Amino acid sequence: MYNNLPEILAPAGSMESLVSALRSGADAVYVGGKAFSARNNASNFSCEELREASELCHLYGAKLYLAVNTIVSDEEINDFCTYINDTAKAGIDAFIVQDHGCAKLIRKCVPDAVLHASTQMSVHTAEGARFLKELGFSRVVPARELSKNTIKSICDTGIETEVFLHGALCMSVSGQCYMSAMIGSRSANRGVCAQACRLPFSACGNKEHCALSLKDLSLLPVISELKNTGVCSLKIEGRMKRPEYVASAVDSARKALDGQTPDMDTLRSIFSRGGFTDGYFSGKRTGMFGVREKNDIINGQALMPKIHELYRFERKKRVIDFNVQVKYNQPLRITACCGNAFAEMISDCPEEAKNRPVDKAYLEKQLSRLGDTVFAMGELSADIDDGLAVPAGKLNEIRRTLTAEISEKIIALETPDYTITDYSPHYEYNIPRADSPLKIRAFCRTAEQAKASLELSEFVILDSNISLSEPLLSANPELYAEPDKIILSPPRFICDEDKLIDSLRNIKEKFGFSRLLCHTPDAVAIGKKLGFTLHGGFGLNVFNSYSAEAVADYGLADFTVSFEARLSQINQLHSPVPYGAVIYGKLPLMLTRNCPIKNEIGCKNCTGSLTDRTGRSFDVVCYPDYTEILNSDVLFLTDKLSQFSSASFGIVMLSDEDASQTIDALRGVKPSFNITRGLCFRGI
């Protein structure tokens, strides 16, 4: 930490951006490598560049965190493990991880590696954070959609908590956005998001309106409130941004932490989308939408030379002390000390002075010429005999040699020395061969759908608007006549975990339900606490066999594979527990805390859908604390069930179907509306 303040964590998509971050005052930098990074289109760093970046960060006393925050396929596991070993050797300080299987693999390759849970893990409660801490994560980057009070409750669990301070806001909760993948096979969870959400969408046919584009976040004006929550790290978004953006944001954050007023006008000009928002921090969720404006671009270009001055020169980060001995008939001896780093150089005996003899002022003048280095002159102690001379060139050469040696020793002292194993990836479990045909599980949004599904389904999954409503459940006794056949689905985004825990406990006791669908680690933690049998939802983004092992280790009885997986990947999944796939329904493309329809035309004029620039219509489903934006076409794979050789069940996700349409969907009848095969065959 910097003076006991939260660290300022800067992004770097290139070496120039990393330099600009360090010279502007960053305490830590996060970067991506050439693979497995959620900003795959940034320049990013080779392993050799990572080593150079690590050395520079550690010379500055800063940390270097590596984002390996994509989901990884089984075909990539060997390369992933090799990559982890290589980057650990490069000296990075922590790995930022989304994929539960990747976390498991990192532990096998580098047992003492430091793990940070990426915001793409979609953790948004204290219970979820506490669960990750128990799993060995040292830090959590919770969802960006949290209020001040929720952030504080997560900090109070004792896990390091990193929050977003400044930068772009996604419309969707990170890790729960599948729009780019479904529309163009470019998956955000694989690091190649095409940002389709920034294109025009409208609830009322306005072809110029960008209903899914949010302003950039900036909590700089309330940084003291953010600091008081107990966060350990303040994160600036922007690995795709220019070095000038990084420098400006870091400099403003440093000044704000020091109690100065940040220059928001300059920040807006450098980059914004119609200004800034405090996001969800205050809980108000108003004035959040915006797009990039022409004036922002023009003003930003004019400011670039001024911002460049912020990182033109090295920042004086360390103090170096010198001791000099200039004695008759003895070698010249100069030692340098910086913290725990010590270096000494012994040279030829000094000569008799022909002109001006050596004195302390002369030594200080030469040794303080530390120029474009991170070092500033500290104390000078000297033992000097009268009448001796040391050439300035000799002192300059010694100074350069000593600072180079001190630099090497500082880097060595501050670079982690990991235990790196010779682990070779192998599967602990076989590919299951499930009985055919697939059993059907119906995800139901209404009580009528649920009742119509009971006879034809192995399990009926009750959406949160049913599963948390005691009056609705009481009014439909069919739904609790066979309680073991029901799986309760909590909200996909949990805003009040205490209220949810109380509701689930009461409903479990009153109606005898014992099964819970887990969309995120939060629900896993809550379900374990309440004694439910746990079933993993698609939101866990299980994409490889090691993720399957990981969620089984968490105690899940079974899980649903990510619907970003191809059929061939699903069929080759090694797993200790049964798993299934989504085979029917309008897939949720976005999970968002802010309703785009409400923002554009108000709730009373709700059209229930958004239209894109091509005329496609996307249903918007409202919940008390969030909305889901569904795909325009219905996923239809029920005529391909024989091709699922290892899955045990298929999920039928119902949206606006009535009872008769529900039965048709469960029986595999092809719908009359537009269908899609999703990503099952084309992949991402």
N, C-alpha and C positions, 0 to 999 in steps of 0.2 A: 504494500500500500504506500501511497505518497503522503507523507506527513499525517499518517493515521486517517487519511481520507479514502473513499472508495477509489479503486484504480480507474483510470481513464483507458478504456480499451478501444483501440483504433483498428479500422480495416486496412488491408493492403492487398491489392490485386497485382502489384508489381513491386520491384525493388525500389523504384523511385517513390512510390506511395509509402513504402515502409520507412524510407529515410525521412520523408516529410513528416510522418507521424512521430518518429522519435525526436526529431529536431524541434517539433512544435510542442512537445511536452507529454506524449503518451507514456503510460506506465506499462502497457502491454499492447501487443499487436496480434491480430488473428489473420491467418492467411490460408490459402488453399494450395494444394499441390496440383500436379498435372493430371491427377485422377481422383475420383471419389469425393469431389468437392461440390457443394450445392451452388457454387457460382462457377460452373465449368467454362463459361465463356469469358471469364477474366483471363489476363495473361498468365497468372499463377506461377508457381515456383517449381523448378526441377529440384531433385534431391540435393544437388550441389549448391543451388541457390538457397535452398532451405538451410544448409549448413552455414552459408555466408550470412543469411538473415539471422540465424540463431546467434552467431558470434557478435553481430552488431547489436542485437537486442540486449544480450547479456553484458556487453561492454557498457551499455547505457543503464544497466540495472533494471532492464525491462524484461517481461516474459514474452514468449512466443508460443501461441496456441495454433494448432493445426486442425482445420476443419476437414474431417472425414465423415461428413454429415449427409451422405446419400444412402439410399437402400442399395444393397449389393446382391447380385445374382450368384447362384451356385457356380456358374461358369467363371466367375471372377475371384473366387475365394483364394486360390493359390496366389494370384497376383496381389490381392489385398494383403495377405500375410507377409509377403516379401516387402511390400511397400511399407507396412507398419515397422518392420525391422529396420529398413533403410532410414526411415524418417526419425525413428527413435535414436539411431546412431548420429543423426544430424543435430540432435540436441534440443528438439522442441520440448516445451514444458508441459503440455497437456494436449490430449486429443479431444476434439469436439465431435460427439457421436449422436446419430439419430437411430441407426439400425441396432436393434437389441442383439442380433447375432454378431454384428461387428464388435460391440462391446465385449461379448464373450470371447471372440477371437483375439482381440487386443490383449485381454488378460492372459490368454494362452501363450501369445508370442512375447509379450513384455509384461510379466506379472506385476511389476511395480509401476506400471504406467499410470498417469493421472488422467482420469476421465471426467469430462464435462458433458452433461446431458444437453443436447441441442434443443433449441426452441421447437424444432420439428418433432420432438417427442411428444409435444402437446400436453405438457404438464401444467396444470393450472390450479392446483390445490395444495394445501399443506400436507395432506395425507399422501399425495403423489410424490411430493418432494421428499418426505420422510422415507417413503418406500425406496426411492432411488439412493438415498443416503445409506440405507441398509444394504443395498446391492453393491456398494463400494464406490459410487460416484462422489467426487469431492465437491462438485458444483452443478447447479441446475440453472439453465436459462429458461425460465418459465414462459408461457405464452405471452404475447405482447398485449393481449386483450384484458389485462388485469387492472383492478383498481388499486389505489394506494393501500387500503386496508388488507387486501388479499396478499399483496406483495409483502407487507409486514408479517403476516401470519406465516408465510413461507420462510422468510428470514428467521423467524423465531424458532424454526425447527432445528437450527444449527448448521444446516448445509450452506455452503457459499452460494449466494444468489446474485446472478448477473442479469441486469435488466437493460432494455434498450433506452437510450437517452435521446438519440437524434438520428434521423434518416428516414428512408422510405418505409411506408406501412403497406403491407399486403391487405387486401380486402378479406381474404380468408385466413382462418387460423392456420399457422404454419404446420406443415405435415399433413393437413387435412384438405389440401387443394389438389384436385385432379382435373381441373378445367383444361390446362394446357396439354396434359397427357391425352385426354379424351378427344379434344378437338384436333390436335396435330401430332400426337405421339411424342410430344416433348415434355417429359415429366419433370415437374418441380422437385419431386423426391429423388430424381436422378441428376439434378443439377443443370437442367437445360430448359427451364421455364421460358416460354415464348411471350409471357405477359399479355395473354389474350384479354385479360381483365382491363387493360388500359385502353382497349378499343371501345367504340360506341356500343352501349347497351341502354335500353330505355324501357320504362314501364308503360309509356304512353305513345310509343312510335316516333319519338324525337330522335332522328338519325344523327344528330350532333351531340347528344347527351352521353356522357361517360358515367354510367350509374355505378360502376364498380371501381372507380378510381378515387383513392383517398389522398388527401394532402400528406405531406411528409410530417413525421412526428418530431416534436422538439419539446423536451422537458427541461431545457436549460433555464427558463424563467422560474421553475419550481424546483430547482436542483437541491435546495436545502431541505425541502419536504421529502424528496426522494432519498437523500442521504440519511434522513432520520428514520427511515423504515428499516435500516440496517443492511442495505445492499452492500456487497463487497466490490462490485464492478459495474461501471457505467459504460454501456456498449454503444458505439457509433456504427450505424449501418453504412455500407458503401464499398464493397470490394470491387464493384464495377466502376467506381467513380474516379475522377482525376486526382492526382496528388494535391492540387490546390484545394479541392473540396476537403480532403482528409486534414490538411494542415489548418484550414479555417475552422473546421468543427472541433479539432483537438484544442487549438488555441482558445476558442470560445469556452470550451468545457473547463479548461484549466483556470481561466479567469473567473468563470462562474463559481467554481469550487473555492476560489480564493476570496469570494465575496464581492467581486466586481460585477457590473451589469453587462451581460453579453450583448454584442452588437447583432441583433436579430435582423436588421436591414441588410447587412453585409451577407449574413448566412442565407437569407432569402434570395439575394441576387446570385450568389454562387450556385445554389440549386434549391429549388422548391417546386411545389405544384400548387401555385396560387396561394402561397403562404404556409403556415404551420398549424398543427393541431396538438393538443395535449393528449390526444388519443383517448384511452379508456381510464387514465390515471385518476381523474376526478369523478368518474362514473357517470358523466353527463351525456356522452355520446352525441354531441351536437356540433355542427359546423366542421365536419370532418372531411367532406368531399371536395376534391379539387383536381385540376389538371395542370400540366406544364404550360406556362404562358409565354408568348413571344418576348415580352419585356423582360421576363426572368432570364431568358437565354442571352439577350443583348447586354443586359447589365452584368451578367456573369462573365462574359468575355472581356468586358472593360476592366474588371477587377483582377483578372488573373496575374498581371505583373506585380500588383501590390501584394497579393497573397503569397506569391513566390518568395518574397522577402522573408516570410516567416520561417522558411526552412533553407535559406540560401547557405547558412553557415552552421557548423556543428554547435550543438547546445552544450554549455559547460555543465556537466552532470556530476563530475567527481573532482575531489580536491587531492592534490598530490603534494607531499612534503619532501623536502630534500635536506640531506646532511652532507656537507662538503668538508674535506680535510685537505688543506694545502700546506704541506710541511717540507722543511729542508731535508733533502736526501731521502725522501720517502715518496712512494708512488702517490699520484693524485687519486683520491678515493671519494667517490660520490655515490650515495645511496638514495633511493627513492622509495617512498612508502605511500600506499593508498589503501586504507582499510587493512585487510589481511594480506594484501599483495605487496611483496617486498622485492626489490632488485638492487644490485650493486654493480658498479663498474670501477675497475682499477686501471689507471693509465700511467703513462710515463711520469717521472718526477718533474715537478715544475721547474722552470728556469728562473734565473735571476732577472728581475725586471730592468729593462733598459729605459723605459719611459714610466708609464703609470703602473704601479703594482696592483695586484689583486686586492680588492676589499669586498665586503659583504654586499654593498650596493651594486658593484659590478657583477657579482655572481647572480644576484637576484634579477638583474636586468636580463642576463642571458638565459637563465633557467626558466624565467617566467614567459618566455616566448613560446608558449604552447600552441599558438596558432590555431589551425583548424582541427583541433582534437576535442575530446570530451573533457579534458582535464583543465582545471584552474589551479593557479599557484596557491599553495597553502603556506605552511611555515618553512622558513629556511634557517637552519642552524649551521654554523661554520666555525672551524678552527683554522685560523690563517696565520702563518708566520709572515713577518714583515719582509718586503722587498722581493716578492716572488711574482711571476707572471704566468698566466695560462691563456693561450690564444682563444679568441672568441669562437673561431671555427672548431677548435677542439671541444669546447663546452657545448656548442650546438650539436655536434655529432654525438656526444655522450647523452645529452638530453633526449635526442631522438631515439637512441638505442634503449635508454631506460624506459621511456614511455611506451615503446613497442613491447618491451619485455613485461612491463606492468600490465599492459593491455592483455597480453596472452595469459598471464596468470589470473587476472580478473575473470576472463572468459572461462578458463578452466575451473575456477572456483564456483562459478555460477551456472555452469552447464550441468544438467542432470546426468548421472552415470547409471543407466538402466541395466537391469538384468535382462538379457535377450536370449531366449531359448532357441532350440532347433526344432520347435514344433512344426510338424508337417500336417496340414489339414487332412482329416479323414472323418468319415461319418460314423457316429456311434450307433445309429439306428438304420434299419432298412427302410426302403420305400414301402409303405403299406399297400396291400392289395385289398381294396374294400369290396364288399359285396355289392353287386348291382341288382336292381337299379339304385341310383342315389336316393337316399332318404331326403325328404323335403322339409325345410324349415321356413315358415312364413313370417316375414317381418310385417307387422300390421300397424297401421296408423289409426284405425278406428275399431271400436268394439264389434261392429257388424262384420268387418273383415276378419277379425279374430275368431268370431263364432263360426263363420263360414269355413275357416281354415282348419278347425280342430280335427275333423275326421280324416282329412287328407294329409296331415302334417305329423312329422315325428315330434317336433316342438313348435309352439307358436311363440313368437317374440313380440312382446307388447311394447310399443313405442312409449316414451316417457309420458306423453299426455294421457295414456291409459294407466300405465304401471304405477304412477304416483298419485292417482286419483281414487281415493277410497270410496267416494260416492258412486263413481262410474263402475268400479269393480263390484260394489255391493248390488248395483242395479242389474248386473249381468252374471248371475250365479254360475252360468255355464263356464265362465272363465276361471273359476276356482274349484269346479267340481273335480278336476284332475290336476291339482296344483303342480305335480311333478312334470307335467307336460308344458308348463309355462316358463318362459325365460323373460325376466324383467329387463327392460332396457332403461338405464338411467339417462339423463340428458347427456348429449355428446359434449357439451360444455357446461361445467359445473360452476355456478356462481356463488352458491351458498352451501358449502359442504356440510356444515352442521345440520342445516335443515334437511338436506338430502339423506344424511345418515339416519336422522330421526324418522323420516318418512319410510325409508326402506326397512328399518327395524320394525316399525309398526305394521307395515303391510305384510312383511314376512311372518310376523307372529299372528296376525289376524286371519290371513288367508292361507297360510301354509306354504307359500312360495319359497323355493329353495335355490333357484338358479338366477344368475345375473350375467348379462352381456357386458363385456368390458371393452370400451372403445379406446381407452387410454390407460396409462399406468395409474392414474387417479382412481379409476373404477376398480382396477385390480386391488389396490390398497384398501379401498372401502369395502369391497366384497369379501376380502380375506378377514377383515376386522369383524364383519357381521356374520361370518360363517356360511356364506353362499357357496354353492358350486359355481365355478367360474368358466365362462365361455368367451373366447376372444373374438372381438369384432374386427372388421376390415380396417378400422382406424389405427390398429397396432402396426399396420404396414408390414406384415410378415411376408417376406419376399424370397427367403432362402432357408436352407435346412438348419443353419445355426440359429436363425431367429426362431424357428420351430422348436428347437431344443431349449432356447432361452425362455420362451413363454411357457413351455411345459415345466421348466424349473420354477417359474413363478407360481405354479399350482393350477394352471388352466387345464380343464378337462379336455378341451378341444379348441379350435380356433378357425377363423375364416381367413383364407389367403387374401393378400392384397389383390384387388381387381385390376392392378396394373401388370400382373403376371400373365405371361402367355400360357396357353394350355400345355405346351411341352414342358414348361418350367413347373407347372402345378403337378404334372404327372411324375416328375423326377424328384419330388420333395421327400427327403428323408425326415421322418418325424416319429417321436415316441408316443404321440397322442393323435387321435383322429383329427382330420381337418376337412374343411369344405370350401366351396367357392360360390360367389354370387352368380346366379344363372338367369335372373329375370329382374327387370325393374328399371325405373328411371334412377340412374346412379347419382348420388350426391356429389356434385362437382365442387361445391364450396360450402364451408361452414363459416358463417360470418356473424359477428356480434352486432353488426349495424345493418339495419334493413334498407336496402337500396330503394325499394318502392316508397317507404315512408319518407325518405329524404327527398325523393323527386316529386311526388304528388300527394303525400299524406296518407295516413291509414284509412280515412273515410272514403278515399277514392281508389282503394286498392284494386289492382287488376289481377293480382295473384301470379303475375309472370313478368319476365323481362324478354325483350326482343333484341337480337343482335343485328348487325348491319346487313346480314344476308336474309333476314326475315325469320330466322329460327326462334322458337319460343321456348323459354326455360322457366319451368314452374318455380315459384318461391314459396317455401313452406315455413310458416311462422311458428315459433315457440316463444315462451315467456322471455327468455334471455338471449336468444339467437335465432338465426334463420338458416335454412338449407336451400341452396340453389341446385335444382335437379337438371339432369341432362334433358335435351329436347327430345331425344329418341329413346325408345324402350330397349334395354338390353334383352336379347332373346337368344338363349342357349339351350332351351329345354328340348330342342330337337337334336341336340348334340351330346346328350347325357352319356351315351355309350362310349364316347371318346374320353370321358373322365375315368381313367383307370385306377387312380389311387385315392381320389377324394371320397369321403364317406357321406357327405351331404351337400345339398345345394340350397342356397338362400334365395327365396323369392321375395323381393322387396316390393311391397304394394304401396302405391301412392294415392291416386284418386279413383281406384277401382271400386265398383259397388260389389255387392255380394255375389252376383252371378259372374261378373268379370273375375272376381277373386278365384272362384272355383275353376274357371277356364284357365287362369294363369297357373294354378296348382296342377292341373291336368295336362299342361303343356300345349294348350291350344294357342296357335299363332294369333297375336292381336291384329286388329284391323288397322292400327296406326303404325307410323314409321318405326322400324326396328333397327337395331345396330348389333353387331357382334362384339362391340366394345374393343378391348385390347387383347382378347383371347387368342386371336390369330395374328394380328399385325404387330402387337407388342409396342414397346416404347424404346 
